[in-house]
């Protein structure tokens, strides 16, 4: 059974059991501060489990794209080395929301595995939760009795809380689970050791294949468990592992999911798969990571230097490193595999095909950039070796710098060290790594109290499209502590406050009762809850409040949000229909709009786009809005849907003439309110993705007035000339000519200085020592140093200057002294810089330093002289 059939059989089976088949959610999670990526099949149903939204259907099933490379679910280091861990994987799952429970879930899982997929029941083992004294929970007798009806007791095992009690997080819905494990060892091995003895023992061929979670408790912040009002089923089966079992393989990587990719990598590399363990691991890493990277980019997450973007960049760089080190790929290669992956996923995940060009370009540019960084890191490594002869130990701090700055894994640094007969200070490296992790944990630490529930409400009614004020009551609240600050999250029964989402920042305003006013500083969305953030709680929590939005901030924000829609439309008209929104940020002050395009916009294109948007603004086009609109009709209407966004069956459509988009944000009633738009910048943020920043209304008017004022000031400076540009250009040319003349004079001055200083050599132990205090700039000092180096043998030249109460040092050493007498300018200047209360570095023959104590320059020269006096002249 090929993998396509495996997936289809699962979905068809549960559809026959009256399950609603839902599409996979994007891998990139939005509006949930606790999660960056979808790491389990249940993530898209989290709001249902939390009781924040009603279930779309009592029974659902799907295959979900998942990514596990951060947080407690971090399998990255195992990927490629073992047979079954992956970064991106598919999770086949079926759910019951208050409908069926343990009996049906257990029976159907066994029916599918043994009756439909025809897996030998003798190779399957099941686990049941064995209870936990600390939690006050007992053996899951209910599940055990159901399993006994269909499985021999010798194939049922009891598991600990660690293995058989599933939790969403430190708090929230949770419950016992039953895992189904499969033993795919050869029969001879099975006779020696029974499979039951290897369950949950990390054996690569006795593995968990399906987890049936029975959600029946809620974990409170004090650790206690309380029963949920409704019981749910949440199951997850690894698609890749299931395909391995059904295809008779011993590794996920030997299935038709990975083998086409691996064989293509082998072809490009010119190295066969299956002959060398190191190259095999590299090919598996590349094949796995390609999937994670491609799906993340297609879902809207570009590689970057922070948060989710950094994780994607790290995965990509790990793949490049393996290809570079073990497969001899010195040029971008991962992007060449994308078309094959797209072909494999066609019909299941169409977003890859739609975004194929963007995915290829982003990956190629990231590869090129990292290969350059990798080359710089290797140069830095080699320089470290040559600068520390005889040390034979790579300092742990330096090894961590290579890892943190240049993306070197410690095993690559260790490999390069061994090639030079060196070792790595692993303890020092681990210390730097742990300090970094500690800083990250501290920065992300949030102390969250339990919700204090005042009223039972299923969800907050949002009335902010129609009203800026509304009468409201507090439904629940909780205290949050983070980064030394304490604030409160308040949920209302209804609210006019827009919660940050879709690129639009949240509203601020007030909650007013008869006796007090509480400031709402921000509004966020978390797990579908609209959360009002305040520094204080109302004294009377049961009061009736007037929730009031800051009207001016909302008006300006709406101007900018509506302007992004018009900008999107204009870009597609002027630049091309390939343009698609890739991100946005909208607040009261400006707008930022990211879009797919592969070249810098010309000034003419920017002017045309701006002109078209302003025409639409002046046309004062009325807003046409459709709420709770069927998504199929919205798409038929031509509404733009954004990749990476999860849309329900009902959506909101915002229309201004020919601009039609799916959007939940707040907008102007007519485009005339925007006033005007002014594009202030345009540039690249990633391969194939550009960014426009613009301002509207009052900000645009203020910007233009400032520009006109500047022109007026220039006119005054140039005596009201008729052509300010010509006068400015003439001034620049004159300034350039003067600079050239100054450079010529400096050059002549330096030539004279070289002659003068060369006559003032102080020989010390065969080394020609020159110390010079100057008022030259850094470039002139460098020219002087190199000039002396070319004229004076065995040179040790130290120069110091004082500029703006700061001291500067330069040190030049002849290269024969670097190699012959083991002198290193970079090391020596750090020692000299202590006298000026500073630091520095550079190359072995030339280095610079800066400090805040110019009075120490004379001591610096004396110290340099002392260093040379301690050197014995070589015989």
Secondary structure, 3 states (H helix, E strand, C coil): CCHHHHHHHHHHHHHHCCCEECCCCCCECCCCCCCCECCCHHHHHHHHHHCCCCCCCCEEEEEEEEECEECCEECHHHCCCCCCCCCEEEEEEEEEECCCCHHHHHHHHHHHHHHHCCCCHHHEEEEEECCECCCCECCCHHHHHHHHCCCCHHHEEEECHHHHEEECCCCEEEEEEEEEEEECCCHHHHHHCCHHHHCCCCCCCEEEEEEEEEEEEEECCCCCEEEEEEEEEEEEEEHHHHHHHHCCCCCHHHCCCCHHHHHHHHHHHCCCCCCCHHHHHHHHHHHHHHHHHHHHHHCCCCCCCCHHHHHHHHHHHHHHHHHHHHCCCCCCCHHHHHHHHHHHHCCCCCHHHHCHHHHHHHHHHHHHHHHHHHHHHHHHHHHHHHHCCCCCEECHHHHHHHHHHHCCCHHHHHHHHHHCCCEECHHHHHHHHHHHHHHHHHHHCEEECCCEECCCCCCCEECCCCCCEEEECEEEEEEEEECCEEEEEEEECEECCCCCECCECCCCEEEECCCCEEEECEEEEECCEEEEEECCCCCCCCCCEEEEECHHHHHHHHHHHHHHHHHHHHHHHHCCCCCCEEEEEECCCCEEEEEECCCCCCHHHHHHHHHHHHHHHHCCCECEEEEEEEHHHHHHCCCECCCCCCCCCEEEEEEECCEEEECCCCCCCEHHHHCCEEEEEEEEEECCEEEEEEEEHHHHHHHHHHHHHHHHHHHHHCCCCCCHHHHHHHHHHHHHHHHHHHHHHHHHHHHHHHHHHHCCCEEECCEEEEEEEECCCHHHHHHHHHHHHHHCCCEEEEEEEEECCEEEEEEEECHHHHHHCCCCHHHHHHHHHHHHCEEEEECCCEEEEEECCHHHHHHHHHHHHHHHHCCCCCC
